[in-house]
Amino acid sequence: MEFCDKIKKIRTDNNLTQEQFAEKLYVSRTAVSKWESGKGYPSIDSLKYMSKLFNISIDDLLSSEEILDIAEQDKQQKIKKNNGFIFGAFDLLSLFMIILPLYVFTVNNYIYSVSLFAKNDLLNYIKISYLVSYIILFIIGIIEIILSLLGKEKIQKYLNIISISIHLLVILFLIMTKEPYACSLIFMLFVFKSFLLFSNEKK
């Protein structure tokens, strides 16, 4: 008997609808529908809970090869989740671009490193552009971390692309306004984020 048939039999033997079965396993009804149609497998945690709840061995549900495949899939999912969390954390760090002394300010031929607020020789619209960009990145970072915890990969992926795009624009502005220190830090964050995004795409 195939896994999909076994799952359906467990559900029907216990007189449960797909929705009721999903509630007992703390998953969505769509997930149960996929399992029963042979389009997917539960996570290791769901399998363990199912085994305990319905008093059935995991070995009776799946072959050793299938269990290994699911374990590998779970591992990749956790890596993606962690990467998403780190990506969001990097965006949160963008707020420090406002308060850290990373901007060049020249007084009487002396060069000082000051915060964005203290940089008085910068045109207001440019300063506001930086402030808005950093705040948007910070907000995106919070949302990315929440989405990572909720496992909403698709929405997070779009936010990651928006974040990378804003980051790239900020780097270009920093180059144009000749801010080497700020540009170096934001560029490093950009490289780390690009690496995480690329590694997620490969998995």
C-alpha positions as CSV (number, residue, x, y, z in Angstrom):
1,M,0.0,0.0,0.0
2,E,1.3,3.5,-1.0
3,F,1.9,6.1,1.7
4,C,-1.0,8.2,0.4
5,D,-3.4,5.3,0.8
6,K,-2.1,4.6,4.3
7,I,-2.7,8.2,5.4
8,K,-6.2,8.1,4.0
9,K,-6.9,4.8,5.7
10,I,-5.7,6.2,9.1
11,R,-8.0,9.2,8.7
12,T,-11.1,7.3,7.5
13,D,-10.6,4.5,10.2
14,N,-10.7,7.3,12.8
15,N,-13.8,8.9,11.2
16,L,-12.0,12.2,10.6
17,T,-12.5,14.7,7.8
18,Q,-9.3,16.1,6.2
19,E,-9.9,19.3,8.2
20,Q,-10.3,17.4,11.5
21,F,-7.2,15.3,10.7
22,A,-5.2,18.5,9.9
23,E,-6.3,20.1,13.1
24,K,-5.1,17.1,15.2
25,L,-1.6,17.3,13.5
26,Y,-1.4,21.1,13.6
27,V,-1.1,21.4,9.8
28,S,-3.3,22.8,7.0
29,R,-6.1,20.9,5.3
30,T,-4.2,21.6,2.0
31,A,-1.2,19.7,3.4
32,V,-3.3,16.6,4.2
33,S,-4.9,16.8,0.7
34,K,-1.4,16.8,-0.8
35,W,-0.3,13.7,1.3
36,E,-3.4,11.8,0.3
37,S,-3.0,12.6,-3.4
38,G,0.6,11.5,-3.3
39,K,2.0,15.1,-4.0
40,G,3.9,15.5,-0.8
41,Y,5.0,14.0,2.5
42,P,4.7,15.2,6.1
43,S,7.7,16.6,8.0
44,I,9.5,14.4,10.4
45,D,7.8,16.2,13.3
46,S,4.4,15.6,11.8
47,L,5.2,11.9,11.3
48,K,6.4,11.5,14.9
49,Y,3.2,13.2,16.1
50,M,1.0,11.0,13.8
51,S,2.8,7.9,15.1
52,K,2.1,8.8,18.7
53,L,-1.4,10.0,18.1
54,F,-2.6,7.0,16.1
55,N,-0.3,4.4,17.7
56,I,1.3,3.4,14.4
57,S,5.0,2.9,13.7
58,I,6.7,5.3,11.2
59,D,8.3,2.2,9.6
60,D,4.8,1.0,8.8
61,L,4.0,4.3,7.1
62,L,7.2,4.8,5.1
63,S,10.1,2.9,3.6
64,S,13.7,3.6,4.9
65,E,14.4,5.4,1.7
66,E,11.4,7.7,2.0
67,I,12.3,8.5,5.6
68,L,15.8,9.5,4.5
69,D,14.3,11.7,1.8
70,I,12.0,13.4,4.2
71,A,14.8,13.9,6.7
72,E,16.9,15.5,4.0
73,Q,14.0,17.7,2.9
74,D,13.5,18.8,6.5
75,K,17.2,19.6,6.8
76,Q,17.0,21.8,3.7
77,Q,13.9,23.5,5.0
78,K,15.6,24.3,8.3
79,I,18.7,25.7,6.5
80,K,16.4,27.9,4.4
81,K,14.5,29.1,7.5
82,N,17.8,29.9,9.3
83,N,19.1,31.7,6.2
84,G,15.9,33.7,6.0
85,F,16.2,34.7,9.7
86,I,19.9,35.8,9.1
87,F,18.8,37.7,6.0
88,G,16.3,39.6,8.1
89,A,18.8,40.3,10.8
90,F,21.2,41.8,8.2
91,D,18.4,44.2,7.2
92,L,17.8,45.1,10.9
93,L,21.5,46.1,11.0
94,S,20.7,48.8,8.4
95,L,19.3,51.0,11.2
96,F,22.9,51.3,12.6
97,M,23.8,53.1,9.3
98,I,21.9,56.1,10.7
99,I,23.6,56.3,14.2
100,L,27.2,55.0,13.6
101,P,29.9,57.5,12.7
102,L,30.3,56.4,9.1
103,Y,30.0,59.6,7.1
104,V,32.8,61.9,6.2
105,F,32.5,65.5,7.4
106,T,35.2,68.1,6.7
107,V,35.9,71.1,9.0
108,N,38.8,73.4,8.4
109,N,40.6,70.8,6.3
110,Y,40.1,68.2,9.0
111,I,38.2,65.1,8.2
112,Y,35.8,63.7,10.8
113,S,33.6,60.6,10.9
114,V,30.1,61.5,12.0
115,S,26.6,60.0,12.1
116,L,24.1,60.7,9.4
117,F,22.3,63.1,11.6
118,A,25.5,65.1,12.3
119,K,26.5,65.3,8.6
120,N,25.4,68.9,7.9
121,D,27.0,69.3,4.5
122,L,24.7,66.8,2.9
123,L,21.7,68.0,1.0
124,N,18.4,67.5,2.8
125,Y,16.8,65.4,0.1
126,I,19.8,63.1,0.0
127,K,19.9,62.7,3.8
128,I,16.1,62.0,3.8
129,S,16.6,59.4,1.1
130,Y,19.2,57.6,3.2
131,L,17.0,57.8,6.3
132,V,13.9,56.5,4.4
133,S,16.0,53.7,2.8
134,Y,17.5,52.5,6.1
135,I,14.1,52.6,7.9
136,I,12.4,50.7,5.0
137,L,15.2,48.0,5.2
138,F,14.7,47.8,9.0
139,I,11.0,47.3,8.6
140,I,11.5,44.7,5.8
141,G,14.0,42.9,8.2
142,I,11.3,42.6,10.9
143,I,8.8,41.3,8.4
144,E,11.4,38.8,7.0
145,I,12.1,37.4,10.4
146,I,8.4,37.0,11.1
147,L,7.8,35.3,7.7
148,S,10.9,33.0,8.4
149,L,9.4,31.9,11.7
150,L,6.0,31.3,10.0
151,G,7.6,29.4,7.0
152,K,6.2,31.8,4.4
153,E,9.0,31.2,1.8
154,K,7.3,32.7,-1.3
155,I,6.5,36.1,0.3
156,Q,9.9,36.2,2.0
157,K,11.6,35.6,-1.4
158,Y,9.9,38.7,-2.9
159,L,10.9,40.8,0.1
160,N,14.5,39.5,-0.2
161,I,14.6,40.7,-3.8
162,I,13.1,44.1,-2.8
163,S,15.7,44.4,0.0
164,I,18.6,43.5,-2.3
165,S,17.4,46.1,-4.8
166,I,17.1,48.9,-2.1
167,H,20.6,47.9,-0.8
168,L,22.0,48.2,-4.3
169,L,20.5,51.7,-4.8
170,V,21.9,52.8,-1.4
171,I,25.4,51.6,-2.4
172,L,25.2,53.6,-5.7
173,F,24.1,56.7,-3.8
174,L,26.9,56.3,-1.3
175,I,29.4,56.0,-4.1
176,M,27.9,59.1,-5.8
177,T,28.1,61.1,-2.5
178,K,31.7,59.8,-1.8
179,E,31.0,58.1,1.5
180,P,33.7,55.3,1.6
181,Y,33.1,54.1,5.2
182,A,29.3,53.8,4.9
183,C,29.7,52.3,1.5
184,S,32.1,49.6,2.7
185,L,29.8,48.5,5.5
186,I,26.6,48.5,3.4
187,F,28.5,46.7,0.6
188,M,29.6,43.9,3.0
189,L,26.0,43.5,4.1
190,F,24.9,43.4,0.5
191,V,27.5,40.6,-0.3
192,F,26.4,38.5,2.7
193,K,22.7,38.9,1.7
194,S,23.4,38.1,-1.9
195,F,25.2,34.9,-0.8
196,L,22.3,33.8,1.4
197,L,19.8,34.5,-1.4
198,F,21.9,32.5,-3.9
199,S,22.4,29.6,-1.5
200,N,18.7,29.4,-0.9
201,E,18.0,29.4,-4.7
202,K,20.4,26.4,-5.1
203,K,18.5,24.3,-2.5
